[in-house]
Amino acid sequence: MSAKVVPLREVNAADVAGQFRRMADDLDSGEIAHIESMVAVAEQDGEIVLYGWGNIDGLRAIGMLSLGSTKLTRETLDQMEDDA
């Protein structure tokens, strides 16, 4: 399973609903390939809330979040090295 961080762009960063609409448009147009499973971590009123879409269950969500965290950490550290 490969991971890729895809920033949702060209929408006000504070407009989460607009970012989701843009992503849906990108899915419909084929700019983003078919998504089998998706997990989102949101902060709402100081609480962490998890959302899942597609072929998802608790175990798959744990795996995706773990792999995503590892990939994000690696890419962030690599970028910090490049910026130094």
mmCIF file of the N, C-alpha and C atoms, coordinates in Angstrom:
data_MODEL
# 
_entry.id   MODEL 
# 
loop_
_atom_site.group_PDB 
_atom_site.id 
_atom_site.type_symbol 
_atom_site.label_atom_id 
_atom_site.label_alt_id 
_atom_site.label_comp_id 
_atom_site.label_asym_id 
_atom_site.label_entity_id 
_atom_site.label_seq_id 
_atom_site.pdbx_PDB_ins_code 
_atom_site.Cartn_x 
_atom_site.Cartn_y 
_atom_site.Cartn_z 
_atom_site.occupancy 
_atom_site.B_iso_or_equiv 
_atom_site.pdbx_formal_charge 
_atom_site.auth_seq_id 
_atom_site.auth_comp_id 
_atom_site.auth_asym_id 
_atom_site.auth_atom_id 
_atom_site.pdbx_PDB_model_num 
ATOM 1   N N  . MET A 1 1  ? 0.860   -1.167 0.000   1.00 0.00 ? 1  MET A N  1 
ATOM 2   C CA . MET A 1 1  ? 0.000   0.000  0.000   1.00 0.00 ? 1  MET A CA 1 
ATOM 3   C C  . MET A 1 1  ? 0.904   1.227  0.000   1.00 0.00 ? 1  MET A C  1 
ATOM 4   N N  . SER A 1 2  ? 0.759   2.123  -0.970  1.00 0.00 ? 2  SER A N  1 
ATOM 5   C CA . SER A 1 2  ? 1.544   3.343  -1.001  1.00 0.00 ? 2  SER A CA 1 
ATOM 6   C C  . SER A 1 2  ? 0.704   4.493  -0.465  1.00 0.00 ? 2  SER A C  1 
ATOM 7   N N  . ALA A 1 3  ? 1.394   5.504  0.002   1.00 0.00 ? 3  ALA A N  1 
ATOM 8   C CA . ALA A 1 3  ? 0.702   6.663  0.560   1.00 0.00 ? 3  ALA A CA 1 
ATOM 9   C C  . ALA A 1 3  ? 1.192   7.912  -0.151  1.00 0.00 ? 3  ALA A C  1 
ATOM 10  N N  . LYS A 1 4  ? 0.317   8.867  -0.320  1.00 0.00 ? 4  LYS A N  1 
ATOM 11  C CA . LYS A 1 4  ? 0.667   10.129 -0.948  1.00 0.00 ? 4  LYS A CA 1 
ATOM 12  C C  . LYS A 1 4  ? -0.139  11.220 -0.267  1.00 0.00 ? 4  LYS A C  1 
ATOM 13  N N  . VAL A 1 5  ? 0.534   12.260 0.205   1.00 0.00 ? 5  VAL A N  1 
ATOM 14  C CA . VAL A 1 5  ? -0.158  13.392 0.814   1.00 0.00 ? 5  VAL A CA 1 
ATOM 15  C C  . VAL A 1 5  ? -0.561  14.326 -0.317  1.00 0.00 ? 5  VAL A C  1 
ATOM 16  N N  . VAL A 1 6  ? -1.839  14.548 -0.459  1.00 0.00 ? 6  VAL A N  1 
ATOM 17  C CA . VAL A 1 6  ? -2.350  15.425 -1.516  1.00 0.00 ? 6  VAL A CA 1 
ATOM 18  C C  . VAL A 1 6  ? -2.978  16.643 -0.858  1.00 0.00 ? 6  VAL A C  1 
ATOM 19  N N  . PRO A 1 7  ? -2.304  17.788 -0.938  1.00 0.00 ? 7  PRO A N  1 
ATOM 20  C CA . PRO A 1 7  ? -2.894  18.990 -0.352  1.00 0.00 ? 7  PRO A CA 1 
ATOM 21  C C  . PRO A 1 7  ? -4.124  19.419 -1.142  1.00 0.00 ? 7  PRO A C  1 
ATOM 22  N N  . LEU A 1 8  ? -5.147  19.831 -0.438  1.00 0.00 ? 8  LEU A N  1 
ATOM 23  C CA . LEU A 1 8  ? -6.346  20.375 -1.081  1.00 0.00 ? 8  LEU A CA 1 
ATOM 24  C C  . LEU A 1 8  ? -6.103  21.866 -1.240  1.00 0.00 ? 8  LEU A C  1 
ATOM 25  N N  . ARG A 1 9  ? -6.062  22.335 -2.457  1.00 0.00 ? 9  ARG A N  1 
ATOM 26  C CA . ARG A 1 9  ? -5.603  23.687 -2.726  1.00 0.00 ? 9  ARG A CA 1 
ATOM 27  C C  . ARG A 1 9  ? -6.647  24.511 -3.464  1.00 0.00 ? 9  ARG A C  1 
ATOM 28  N N  . GLU A 1 10 ? -6.262  25.750 -3.711  1.00 0.00 ? 10 GLU A N  1 
ATOM 29  C CA . GLU A 1 10 ? -7.090  26.704 -4.457  1.00 0.00 ? 10 GLU A CA 1 
ATOM 30  C C  . GLU A 1 10 ? -8.428  26.956 -3.781  1.00 0.00 ? 10 GLU A C  1 
ATOM 31  N N  . VAL A 1 11 ? -8.476  26.744 -2.492  1.00 0.00 ? 11 VAL A N  1 
ATOM 32  C CA . VAL A 1 11 ? -9.661  27.040 -1.704  1.00 0.00 ? 11 VAL A CA 1 
ATOM 33  C C  . VAL A 1 11 ? -9.143  27.634 -0.400  1.00 0.00 ? 11 VAL A C  1 
ATOM 34  N N  . ASN A 1 12 ? -9.874  28.560 0.178   1.00 0.00 ? 12 ASN A N  1 
ATOM 35  C CA . ASN A 1 12 ? -9.505  29.135 1.465   1.00 0.00 ? 12 ASN A CA 1 
ATOM 36  C C  . ASN A 1 12 ? -9.203  28.012 2.450   1.00 0.00 ? 12 ASN A C  1 
ATOM 37  N N  . ALA A 1 13 ? -8.028  28.048 3.076   1.00 0.00 ? 13 ALA A N  1 
ATOM 38  C CA . ALA A 1 13 ? -7.599  26.977 3.980   1.00 0.00 ? 13 ALA A CA 1 
ATOM 39  C C  . ALA A 1 13 ? -8.574  26.771 5.132   1.00 0.00 ? 13 ALA A C  1 
ATOM 40  N N  . ALA A 1 14 ? -9.299  27.790 5.526   1.00 0.00 ? 14 ALA A N  1 
ATOM 41  C CA . ALA A 1 14 ? -10.255 27.654 6.623   1.00 0.00 ? 14 ALA A CA 1 
ATOM 42  C C  . ALA A 1 14 ? -11.591 27.078 6.156   1.00 0.00 ? 14 ALA A C  1 
ATOM 43  N N  . ASP A 1 15 ? -11.775 26.939 4.851   1.00 0.00 ? 15 ASP A N  1 
ATOM 44  C CA . ASP A 1 15 ? -13.034 26.447 4.286   1.00 0.00 ? 15 ASP A CA 1 
ATOM 45  C C  . ASP A 1 15 ? -12.943 24.939 4.058   1.00 0.00 ? 15 ASP A C  1 
ATOM 46  N N  . VAL A 1 16 ? -13.127 24.172 5.136   1.00 0.00 ? 16 VAL A N  1 
ATOM 47  C CA . VAL A 1 16 ? -13.001 22.717 5.045   1.00 0.00 ? 16 VAL A CA 1 
ATOM 48  C C  . VAL A 1 16 ? -14.041 22.146 4.078   1.00 0.00 ? 16 VAL A C  1 
ATOM 49  N N  . ALA A 1 17 ? -15.266 22.616 4.145   1.00 0.00 ? 17 ALA A N  1 
ATOM 50  C CA . ALA A 1 17 ? -16.312 22.116 3.242   1.00 0.00 ? 17 ALA A CA 1 
ATOM 51  C C  . ALA A 1 17 ? -15.930 22.381 1.788   1.00 0.00 ? 17 ALA A C  1 
ATOM 52  N N  . GLY A 1 18 ? -15.373 23.552 1.500   1.00 0.00 ? 18 GLY A N  1 
ATOM 53  C CA . GLY A 1 18 ? -14.934 23.877 0.147   1.00 0.00 ? 18 GLY A CA 1 
ATOM 54  C C  . GLY A 1 18 ? -13.807 22.968 -0.315  1.00 0.00 ? 18 GLY A C  1 
ATOM 55  N N  . GLN A 1 19 ? -12.912 22.604 0.612   1.00 0.00 ? 19 GLN A N  1 
ATOM 56  C CA . GLN A 1 19 ? -11.820 21.703 0.270   1.00 0.00 ? 19 GLN A CA 1 
ATOM 57  C C  . GLN A 1 19 ? -12.360 20.314 -0.078  1.00 0.00 ? 19 GLN A C  1 
ATOM 58  N N  . PHE A 1 20 ? -13.372 19.853 0.678   1.00 0.00 ? 20 PHE A N  1 
ATOM 59  C CA . PHE A 1 20 ? -13.993 18.566 0.360   1.00 0.00 ? 20 PHE A CA 1 
ATOM 60  C C  . PHE A 1 20 ? -14.708 18.617 -0.988  1.00 0.00 ? 20 PHE A C  1 
ATOM 61  N N  . ARG A 1 21 ? -15.372 19.746 -1.276  1.00 0.00 ? 21 ARG A N  1 
ATOM 62  C CA . ARG A 1 21 ? -16.039 19.887 -2.581  1.00 0.00 ? 21 ARG A CA 1 
ATOM 63  C C  . ARG A 1 21 ? -15.019 19.821 -3.711  1.00 0.00 ? 21 ARG A C  1 
ATOM 64  N N  . ARG A 1 22 ? -13.874 20.495 -3.516  1.00 0.00 ? 22 ARG A N  1 
ATOM 65  C CA . ARG A 1 22 ? -12.813 20.488 -4.531  1.00 0.00 ? 22 ARG A CA 1 
ATOM 66  C C  . ARG A 1 22 ? -12.299 19.057 -4.731  1.00 0.00 ? 22 ARG A C  1 
ATOM 67  N N  . MET A 1 23 ? -12.118 18.334 -3.634  1.00 0.00 ? 23 MET A N  1 
ATOM 68  C CA . MET A 1 23 ? -11.645 16.959 -3.745  1.00 0.00 ? 23 MET A CA 1 
ATOM 69  C C  . MET A 1 23 ? -12.665 16.106 -4.503  1.00 0.00 ? 23 MET A C  1 
ATOM 70  N N  . ALA A 1 24 ? -13.950 16.295 -4.206  1.00 0.00 ? 24 ALA A N  1 
ATOM 71  C CA . ALA A 1 24 ? -14.996 15.551 -4.921  1.00 0.00 ? 24 ALA A CA 1 
ATOM 72  C C  . ALA A 1 24 ? -14.955 15.883 -6.409  1.00 0.00 ? 24 ALA A C  1 
ATOM 73  N N  . ASP A 1 25 ? -14.754 17.155 -6.748  1.00 0.00 ? 25 ASP A N  1 
ATOM 74  C CA . ASP A 1 25 ? -14.633 17.544 -8.157  1.00 0.00 ? 25 ASP A CA 1 
ATOM 75  C C  . ASP A 1 25 ? -13.427 16.861 -8.803  1.00 0.00 ? 25 ASP A C  1 
ATOM 76  N N  . ASP A 1 26 ? -12.289 16.817 -8.071  1.00 0.00 ? 26 ASP A N  1 
ATOM 77  C CA . ASP A 1 26 ? -11.084 16.177 -8.604  1.00 0.00 ? 26 ASP A CA 1 
ATOM 78  C C  . ASP A 1 26 ? -11.289 14.680 -8.790  1.00 0.00 ? 26 ASP A C  1 
ATOM 79  N N  . LEU A 1 27 ? -12.037 14.041 -7.890  1.00 0.00 ? 27 LEU A N  1 
ATOM 80  C CA . LEU A 1 27 ? -12.368 12.623 -8.051  1.00 0.00 ? 27 LEU A CA 1 
ATOM 81  C C  . LEU A 1 27 ? -13.241 12.411 -9.280  1.00 0.00 ? 27 LEU A C  1 
ATOM 82  N N  . ASP A 1 28 ? -14.271 13.251 -9.419  1.00 0.00 ? 28 ASP A N  1 
ATOM 83  C CA . ASP A 1 28 ? -15.189 13.131 -10.554 1.00 0.00 ? 28 ASP A CA 1 
ATOM 84  C C  . ASP A 1 28 ? -14.471 13.338 -11.887 1.00 0.00 ? 28 ASP A C  1 
ATOM 85  N N  . SER A 1 29 ? -13.500 14.261 -11.912 1.00 0.00 ? 29 SER A N  1 
ATOM 86  C CA . SER A 1 29 ? -12.796 14.564 -13.163 1.00 0.00 ? 29 SER A CA 1 
ATOM 87  C C  . SER A 1 29 ? -11.679 13.565 -13.465 1.00 0.00 ? 29 SER A C  1 
ATOM 88  N N  . GLY A 1 30 ? -11.325 12.745 -12.483 1.00 0.00 ? 30 GLY A N  1 
ATOM 89  C CA . GLY A 1 30 ? -10.237 11.788 -12.675 1.00 0.00 ? 30 GLY A CA 1 
ATOM 90  C C  . GLY A 1 30 ? -8.874  12.331 -12.294 1.00 0.00 ? 30 GLY A C  1 
ATOM 91  N N  . GLU A 1 31 ? -8.809  13.594 -11.860 1.00 0.00 ? 31 GLU A N  1 
ATOM 92  C CA . GLU A 1 31 ? -7.525  14.164 -11.435 1.00 0.00 ? 31 GLU A CA 1 
ATOM 93  C C  . GLU A 1 31 ? -6.971  13.392 -10.231 1.00 0.00 ? 31 GLU A C  1 
ATOM 94  N N  . ILE A 1 32 ? -7.866  12.959 -9.355  1.00 0.00 ? 32 ILE A N  1 
ATOM 95  C CA . ILE A 1 32 ? -7.509  12.054 -8.264  1.00 0.00 ? 32 ILE A CA 1 
ATOM 96  C C  . ILE A 1 32 ? -8.091  10.698 -8.641  1.00 0.00 ? 32 ILE A C  1 
ATOM 97  N N  . ALA A 1 33 ? -7.246  9.676  -8.596  1.00 0.00 ? 33 ALA A N  1 
ATOM 98  C CA . ALA A 1 33 ? -7.693  8.331  -8.963  1.00 0.00 ? 33 ALA A CA 1 
ATOM 99  C C  . ALA A 1 33 ? -8.708  7.805  -7.947  1.00 0.00 ? 33 ALA A C  1 
ATOM 100 N N  . HIS A 1 34 ? -9.370  6.723  -8.317  1.00 0.00 ? 34 HIS A N  1 
ATOM 101 C CA . HIS A 1 34 ? -10.356 6.077  -7.454  1.00 0.00 ? 34 HIS A CA 1 
ATOM 102 C C  . HIS A 1 34 ? -9.798  5.870  -6.049  1.00 0.00 ? 34 HIS A C  1 
ATOM 103 N N  . ILE A 1 35 ? -10.564 6.198  -5.039  1.00 0.00 ? 35 ILE A N  1 
ATOM 104 C CA . ILE A 1 35 ? -10.171 5.995  -3.645  1.00 0.00 ? 35 ILE A CA 1 
ATOM 105 C C  . ILE A 1 35 ? -10.961 4.817  -3.098  1.00 0.00 ? 35 ILE A C  1 
ATOM 106 N N  . GLU A 1 36 ? -10.239 3.796  -2.655  1.00 0.00 ? 36 GLU A N  1 
ATOM 107 C CA . GLU A 1 36 ? -10.891 2.616  -2.081  1.00 0.00 ? 36 GLU A CA 1 
ATOM 108 C C  . GLU A 1 36 ? -11.326 2.865  -0.644  1.00 0.00 ? 36 GLU A C  1 
ATOM 109 N N  . SER A 1 37 ? -10.446 3.500  0.125   1.00 0.00 ? 37 SER A N  1 
ATOM 110 C CA . SER A 1 37 ? -10.716 3.767  1.542   1.00 0.00 ? 37 SER A CA 1 
ATOM 111 C C  . SER A 1 37 ? -10.159 5.132  1.893   1.00 0.00 ? 37 SER A C  1 
ATOM 112 N N  . MET A 1 38 ? -10.796 5.798  2.851   1.00 0.00 ? 38 MET A N  1 
ATOM 113 C CA . MET A 1 38 ? -10.323 7.112  3.280   1.00 0.00 ? 38 MET A CA 1 
ATOM 114 C C  . MET A 1 38 ? -10.634 7.291  4.754   1.00 0.00 ? 38 MET A C  1 
ATOM 115 N N  . VAL A 1 39 ? -9.664  7.830  5.483   1.00 0.00 ? 39 VAL A N  1 
ATOM 116 C CA . VAL A 1 39 ? -9.836  8.137  6.904   1.00 0.00 ? 39 VAL A CA 1 
ATOM 117 C C  . VAL A 1 39 ? -9.462  9.601  7.095   1.00 0.00 ? 39 VAL A C  1 
ATOM 118 N N  . ALA A 1 40 ? -10.245 10.315 7.862   1.00 0.00 ? 40 ALA A N  1 
ATOM 119 C CA . ALA A 1 40 ? -9.932  11.705 8.196   1.00 0.00 ? 40 ALA A CA 1 
ATOM 120 C C  . ALA A 1 40 ? -9.948  11.878 9.702   1.00 0.00 ? 40 ALA A C  1 
ATOM 121 N N  . VAL A 1 41 ? -9.011  12.665 10.177  1.00 0.00 ? 41 VAL A N  1 
ATOM 122 C CA . VAL A 1 41 ? -8.941  13.037 11.586  1.00 0.00 ? 41 VAL A CA 1 
ATOM 123 C C  . VAL A 1 41 ? -9.295  14.515 11.648  1.00 0.00 ? 41 VAL A C  1 
ATOM 124 N N  . ALA A 1 42 ? -10.302 14.834 12.422  1.00 0.00 ? 42 ALA A N  1 
ATOM 125 C CA . ALA A 1 42 ? -10.752 16.217 12.518  1.00 0.00 ? 42 ALA A CA 1 
ATOM 126 C C  . ALA A 1 42 ? -10.702 16.686 13.970  1.00 0.00 ? 42 ALA A C  1 
ATOM 127 N N  . GLU A 1 43 ? -10.497 17.973 14.129  1.00 0.00 ? 43 GLU A N  1 
ATOM 128 C CA . GLU A 1 43 ? -10.617 18.571 15.459  1.00 0.00 ? 43 GLU A CA 1 
ATOM 129 C C  . GLU A 1 43 ? -11.903 19.382 15.470  1.00 0.00 ? 43 GLU A C  1 
ATOM 130 N N  . GLN A 1 44 ? -12.790 19.008 16.360  1.00 0.00 ? 44 GLN A N  1 
ATOM 131 C CA . GLN A 1 44 ? -14.072 19.710 16.485  1.00 0.00 ? 44 GLN A CA 1 
ATOM 132 C C  . GLN A 1 44 ? -14.275 20.071 17.945  1.00 0.00 ? 44 GLN A C  1 
ATOM 133 N N  . ASP A 1 45 ? -14.348 21.350 18.227  1.00 0.00 ? 45 ASP A N  1 
ATOM 134 C CA . ASP A 1 45 ? -14.564 21.831 19.600  1.00 0.00 ? 45 ASP A CA 1 
ATOM 135 C C  . ASP A 1 45 ? -13.554 21.224 20.572  1.00 0.00 ? 45 ASP A C  1 
ATOM 136 N N  . GLY A 1 46 ? -12.287 21.147 20.142  1.00 0.00 ? 46 GLY A N  1 
ATOM 137 C CA . GLY A 1 46 ? -11.231 20.644 20.995  1.00 0.00 ? 46 GLY A CA 1 
ATOM 138 C C  . GLY A 1 46 ? -11.169 19.132 21.115  1.00 0.00 ? 46 GLY A C  1 
ATOM 139 N N  . GLU A 1 47 ? -12.029 18.422 20.428  1.00 0.00 ? 47 GLU A N  1 
ATOM 140 C CA . GLU A 1 47 ? -12.063 16.958 20.470  1.00 0.00 ? 47 GLU A CA 1 
ATOM 141 C C  . GLU A 1 47 ? -11.544 16.404 19.144  1.00 0.00 ? 47 GLU A C  1 
ATOM 142 N N  . ILE A 1 48 ? -10.901 15.240 19.183  1.00 0.00 ? 48 ILE A N  1 
ATOM 143 C CA . ILE A 1 48 ? -10.477 14.546 17.969  1.00 0.00 ? 48 ILE A CA 1 
ATOM 144 C C  . ILE A 1 48 ? -11.607 13.614 17.538  1.00 0.00 ? 48 ILE A C  1 
ATOM 145 N N  . VAL A 1 49 ? -12.023 13.742 16.287  1.00 0.00 ? 49 VAL A N  1 
ATOM 146 C CA . VAL A 1 49 ? -13.113 12.947 15.727  1.00 0.00 ? 49 VAL A CA 1 
ATOM 147 C C  . VAL A 1 49 ? -12.574 12.236 14.487  1.00 0.00 ? 49 VAL A C  1 
ATOM 148 N N  . LEU A 1 50 ? -12.899 10.966 14.332  1.00 0.00 ? 50 LEU A N  1 
ATOM 149 C CA . LEU A 1 50 ? -12.460 10.186 13.177  1.00 0.00 ? 50 LEU A CA 1 
ATOM 150 C C  . LEU A 1 50 ? -13.629 9.944  12.231  1.00 0.00 ? 50 LEU A C  1 
ATOM 151 N N  . TYR A 1 51 ? -13.354 10.036 10.936  1.00 0.00 ? 51 TYR A N  1 
ATOM 152 C CA . TYR A 1 51 ? -14.337 9.744  9.909   1.00 0.00 ? 51 TYR A CA 1 
ATOM 153 C C  . TYR A 1 51 ? -13.736 8.724  8.959   1.00 0.00 ? 51 TYR A C  1 
ATOM 154 N N  . GLY A 1 52 ? -14.559 7.847  8.422   1.00 0.00 ? 52 GLY A N  1 
ATOM 155 C CA . GLY A 1 52 ? -14.092 6.882  7.444   1.00 0.00 ? 52 GLY A CA 1 
ATOM 156 C C  . GLY A 1 52 ? -15.084 6.748  6.311   1.00 0.00 ? 52 GLY A C  1 
ATOM 157 N N  . TRP A 1 53 ? -14.542 6.540  5.102   1.00 0.00 ? 53 TRP A N  1 
ATOM 158 C CA . TRP A 1 53 ? -15.370 6.362  3.913   1.00 0.00 ? 53 TRP A CA 1 
ATOM 159 C C  . TRP A 1 53 ? -14.865 5.173  3.127   1.00 0.00 ? 53 TRP A C  1 
ATOM 160 N N  . GLY A 1 54 ? -15.750 4.552  2.388   1.00 0.00 ? 54 GLY A N  1 
ATOM 161 C CA . GLY A 1 54 ? -15.357 3.464  1.501   1.00 0.00 ? 54 GLY A CA 1 
ATOM 162 C C  . GLY A 1 54 ? -15.193 2.154  2.245   1.00 0.00 ? 54 GLY A C  1 
ATOM 163 N N  . ASN A 1 55 ? -14.271 1.325  1.753   1.00 0.00 ? 55 ASN A N  1 
ATOM 164 C CA . ASN A 1 55 ? -14.009 0.007  2.318   1.00 0.00 ? 55 ASN A CA 1 
ATOM 165 C C  . ASN A 1 55 ? -13.166 0.189  3.584   1.00 0.00 ? 55 ASN A C  1 
ATOM 166 N N  . ILE A 1 56 ? -13.821 0.475  4.700   1.00 0.00 ? 56 ILE A N  1 
ATOM 167 C CA . ILE A 1 56 ? -13.097 0.830  5.927   1.00 0.00 ? 56 ILE A CA 1 
ATOM 168 C C  . ILE A 1 56 ? -13.713 0.139  7.129   1.00 0.00 ? 56 ILE A C  1 
ATOM 169 N N  . ASP A 1 57 ? -12.849 -0.298 8.007   1.00 0.00 ? 57 ASP A N  1 
ATOM 170 C CA . ASP A 1 57 ? -13.266 -0.784 9.318   1.00 0.00 ? 57 ASP A CA 1 
ATOM 171 C C  . ASP A 1 57 ? -12.195 -0.334 10.303  1.00 0.00 ? 57 ASP A C  1 
ATOM 172 N N  . GLY A 1 58 ? -12.361 -0.677 11.558  1.00 0.00 ? 58 GLY A N  1 
ATOM 173 C CA . GLY A 1 58 ? -11.435 -0.196 12.571  1.00 0.00 ? 58 GLY A CA 1 
ATOM 174 C C  . GLY A 1 58 ? -10.001 -0.607 12.318  1.00 0.00 ? 58 GLY A C  1 
ATOM 175 N N  . LEU A 1 59 ? -9.778  -1.868 11.969  1.00 0.00 ? 59 LEU A N  1 
ATOM 176 C CA . LEU A 1 59 ? -8.424  -2.362 11.755  1.00 0.00 ? 59 LEU A CA 1 
ATOM 177 C C  . LEU A 1 59 ? -7.766  -1.685 10.558  1.00 0.00 ? 59 LEU A C  1 
ATOM 178 N N  . ARG A 1 60 ? -8.513  -1.545 9.468   1.00 0.00 ? 60 ARG A N  1 
ATOM 179 C CA . ARG A 1 60 ? -7.961  -0.869 8.288   1.00 0.00 ? 60 ARG A CA 1 
ATOM 180 C C  . ARG A 1 60 ? -7.671  0.595  8.605   1.00 0.00 ? 60 ARG A C  1 
ATOM 181 N N  . ALA A 1 61 ? -8.550  1.245  9.362   1.00 0.00 ? 61 ALA A N  1 
ATOM 182 C CA . ALA A 1 61 ? -8.329  2.648  9.725   1.00 0.00 ? 61 ALA A CA 1 
ATOM 183 C C  . ALA A 1 61 ? -7.057  2.785  10.559  1.00 0.00 ? 61 ALA A C  1 
ATOM 184 N N  . ILE A 1 62 ? -6.840  1.867  11.509  1.00 0.00 ? 62 ILE A N  1 
ATOM 185 C CA . ILE A 1 62 ? -5.618  1.908  12.324  1.00 0.00 ? 62 ILE A CA 1 
ATOM 186 C C  . ILE A 1 62 ? -4.388  1.783  11.424  1.00 0.00 ? 62 ILE A C  1 
ATOM 187 N N  . GLY A 1 63 ? -4.405  0.831  10.512  1.00 0.00 ? 63 GLY A N  1 
ATOM 188 C CA . GLY A 1 63 ? -3.282  0.651  9.600   1.00 0.00 ? 63 GLY A CA 1 
ATOM 189 C C  . GLY A 1 63 ? -3.037  1.865  8.732   1.00 0.00 ? 63 GLY A C  1 
ATOM 190 N N  . MET A 1 64 ? -4.111  2.429  8.174   1.00 0.00 ? 64 MET A N  1 
ATOM 191 C CA . MET A 1 64 ? -3.960  3.594  7.313   1.00 0.00 ? 64 MET A CA 1 
ATOM 192 C C  . MET A 1 64 ? -3.413  4.787  8.093   1.00 0.00 ? 64 MET A C  1 
ATOM 193 N N  . LEU A 1 65 ? -3.930  4.996  9.302   1.00 0.00 ? 65 LEU A N  1 
ATOM 194 C CA . LEU A 1 65 ? -3.446  6.115  10.111  1.00 0.00 ? 65 LEU A CA 1 
ATOM 195 C C  . LEU A 1 65 ? -1.984  5.919  10.499  1.00 0.00 ? 65 LEU A C  1 
ATOM 196 N N  . SER A 1 66 ? -1.611  4.696  10.829  1.00 0.00 ? 66 SER A N  1 
ATOM 197 C CA . SER A 1 66 ? -0.225  4.414  11.195  1.00 0.00 ? 66 SER A CA 1 
ATOM 198 C C  . SER A 1 66 ? 0.710   4.642  10.006  1.00 0.00 ? 66 SER A C  1 
ATOM 199 N N  . LEU A 1 67 ? 0.365   4.072  8.849   1.00 0.00 ? 67 LEU A N  1 
ATOM 200 C CA . LEU A 1 67 ? 1.183   4.268  7.655   1.00 0.00 ? 67 LEU A CA 1 
ATOM 201 C C  . LEU A 1 67 ? 1.226   5.734  7.236   1.00 0.00 ? 67 LEU A C  1 
ATOM 202 N N  . GLY A 1 68 ? 0.084   6.402  7.340   1.00 0.00 ? 68 GLY A N  1 
ATOM 203 C CA . GLY A 1 68 ? 0.028   7.819  6.991   1.00 0.00 ? 68 GLY A CA 1 
ATOM 204 C C  . GLY A 1 68 ? 0.898   8.660  7.905   1.00 0.00 ? 68 GLY A C  1 
ATOM 205 N N  . SER A 1 69 ? 0.883   8.357  9.196   1.00 0.00 ? 69 SER A N  1 
ATOM 206 C CA . SER A 1 69 ? 1.718   9.077  10.149  1.00 0.00 ? 69 SER A CA 1 
ATOM 207 C C  . SER A 1 69 ? 3.201   8.882  9.843   1.00 0.00 ? 69 SER A C  1 
ATOM 208 N N  . THR A 1 70 ? 3.582   7.648  9.537   1.00 0.00 ? 70 THR A N  1 
ATOM 209 C CA . THR A 1 70 ? 4.972   7.356  9.209   1.00 0.00 ? 70 THR A CA 1 
ATOM 210 C C  . THR A 1 70 ? 5.402   8.110  7.957   1.00 0.00 ? 70 THR A C  1 
ATOM 211 N N  . LYS A 1 71 ? 4.563   8.077  6.926   1.00 0.00 ? 71 LYS A N  1 
ATOM 212 C CA . LYS A 1 71 ? 4.895   8.761  5.674   1.00 0.00 ? 71 LYS A CA 1 
ATOM 213 C C  . LYS A 1 71 ? 4.966   10.269 5.871   1.00 0.00 ? 71 LYS A C  1 
ATOM 214 N N  . LEU A 1 72 ? 4.017   10.829 6.599   1.00 0.00 ? 72 LEU A N  1 
ATOM 215 C CA . LEU A 1 72 ? 4.017   12.268 6.837   1.00 0.00 ? 72 LEU A CA 1 
ATOM 216 C C  . LEU A 1 72 ? 5.256   12.685 7.621   1.00 0.00 ? 72 LEU A C  1 
ATOM 217 N N  . THR A 1 73 ? 5.629   11.903 8.633   1.00 0.00 ? 73 THR A N  1 
ATOM 218 C CA . THR A 1 73 ? 6.821   12.202 9.420   1.00 0.00 ? 73 THR A CA 1 
ATOM 219 C C  . THR A 1 73 ? 8.066   12.166 8.536   1.00 0.00 ? 73 THR A C  1 
ATOM 220 N N  . ARG A 1 74 ? 8.196   11.107 7.727   1.00 0.00 ? 74 ARG A N  1 
ATOM 221 C CA . ARG A 1 74 ? 9.364   10.971 6.857   1.00 0.00 ? 74 ARG A CA 1 
ATOM 222 C C  . ARG A 1 74 ? 9.455   12.127 5.873   1.00 0.00 ? 74 ARG A C  1 
ATOM 223 N N  . GLU A 1 75 ? 8.342   12.460 5.223   1.00 0.00 ? 75 GLU A N  1 
ATOM 224 C CA . GLU A 1 75 ? 8.361   13.536 4.231   1.00 0.00 ? 75 GLU A CA 1 
ATOM 225 C C  . GLU A 1 75 ? 8.617   14.896 4.871   1.00 0.00 ? 75 GLU A C  1 
ATOM 226 N N  . THR A 1 76 ? 8.085   15.106 6.067   1.00 0.00 ? 76 THR A N  1 
ATOM 227 C CA . THR A 1 76 ? 8.318   16.374 6.766   1.00 0.00 ? 76 THR A CA 1 
ATOM 228 C C  . THR A 1 76 ? 9.789   16.514 7.138   1.00 0.00 ? 76 THR A C  1 
ATOM 229 N N  . LEU A 1 77 ? 10.389  15.449 7.673   1.00 0.00 ? 77 LEU A N  1 
ATOM 230 C CA . LEU A 1 77 ? 11.809  15.490 8.028   1.00 0.00 ? 77 LEU A CA 1 
ATOM 231 C C  . LEU A 1 77 ? 12.680  15.668 6.789   1.00 0.00 ? 77 LEU A C  1 
ATOM 232 N N  . ASP A 1 78 ? 12.340  14.993 5.685   1.00 0.00 ? 78 ASP A N  1 
ATOM 233 C CA . ASP A 1 78 ? 13.087  15.167 4.445   1.00 0.00 ? 78 ASP A CA 1 
ATOM 234 C C  . ASP A 1 78 ? 13.013  16.613 3.961   1.00 0.00 ? 78 ASP A C  1 
ATOM 235 N N  . GLN A 1 79 ? 11.827  17.208 4.052   1.00 0.00 ? 79 GLN A N  1 
ATOM 236 C CA . GLN A 1 79 ? 11.662  18.598 3.620   1.00 0.00 ? 79 GLN A CA 1 
ATOM 237 C C  . GLN A 1 79 ? 12.471  19.541 4.507   1.00 0.00 ? 79 GLN A C  1 
ATOM 238 N N  . MET A 1 80 ? 12.492  19.255 5.815   1.00 0.00 ? 80 MET A N  1 
ATOM 239 C CA . MET A 1 80 ? 13.286  20.078 6.730   1.00 0.00 ? 80 MET A CA 1 
ATOM 240 C C  . MET A 1 80 ? 14.770  20.008 6.377   1.00 0.00 ? 80 MET A C  1 
ATOM 241 N N  . GLU A 1 81 ? 15.247  18.815 6.014   1.00 0.00 ? 81 GLU A N  1 
ATOM 242 C CA . GLU A 1 81 ? 16.649  18.674 5.589   1.00 0.00 ? 81 GLU A CA 1 
ATOM 243 C C  . GLU A 1 81 ? 16.916  19.453 4.309   1.00 0.00 ? 81 GLU A C  1 
ATOM 244 N N  . ASP A 1 82 ? 15.984  19.392 3.364   1.00 0.00 ? 82 ASP A N  1 
ATOM 245 C CA . ASP A 1 82 ? 16.146  20.112 2.108   1.00 0.00 ? 82 ASP A CA 1 
ATOM 246 C C  . ASP A 1 82 ? 16.163  21.615 2.334   1.00 0.00 ? 82 ASP A C  1 
ATOM 247 N N  . ASP A 1 83 ? 15.370  22.103 3.299   1.00 0.00 ? 83 ASP A N  1 
ATOM 248 C CA . ASP A 1 83 ? 15.273  23.529 3.580   1.00 0.00 ? 83 ASP A CA 1 
ATOM 249 C C  . ASP A 1 83 ? 16.472  24.053 4.361   1.00 0.00 ? 83 ASP A C  1 
ATOM 250 N N  . ALA A 1 84 ? 17.218  23.145 5.005   1.00 0.00 ? 84 ALA A N  1 
ATOM 251 C CA . ALA A 1 84 ? 18.342  23.571 5.855   1.00 0.00 ? 84 ALA A CA 1 
ATOM 252 C C  . ALA A 1 84 ? 19.546  23.986 5.046   1.00 0.00 ? 84 ALA A C  1 
# 
